[in-house]
């Protein structure tokens, strides 16, 4: 079902500061920046490597407000790993398979994610306390 670790989401107070840290320390390149109003974050995706199943990234997340999910996470736990995202070939099919095994889904259907992907989240209490994201990468444009 899982093709790769798509990204590790890291909550931070200052997106620009963390971009500087990760790009300067690890020579990572920012490949996308977005504001996702629905999720209440400003984000940057930093490319780690490409593999057979697609790319792997670090996703830096700065909350747009203190009452957003990432804002609440920062207030409770401070900066650090927020979630782990696994690449899947078909996010809706993965949701069906995982849901059928008794894992609660935080999303009823896939929604818009970074870089044109489709995503869904799994309930942390059902997967060892870890917020888990399923990611179906955007399909390449047909020519």
Order of alpha helices (4+ residues) and beta strands (2+ residues): beta-alpha-beta-beta-beta-alpha-beta-alpha-beta-beta-beta
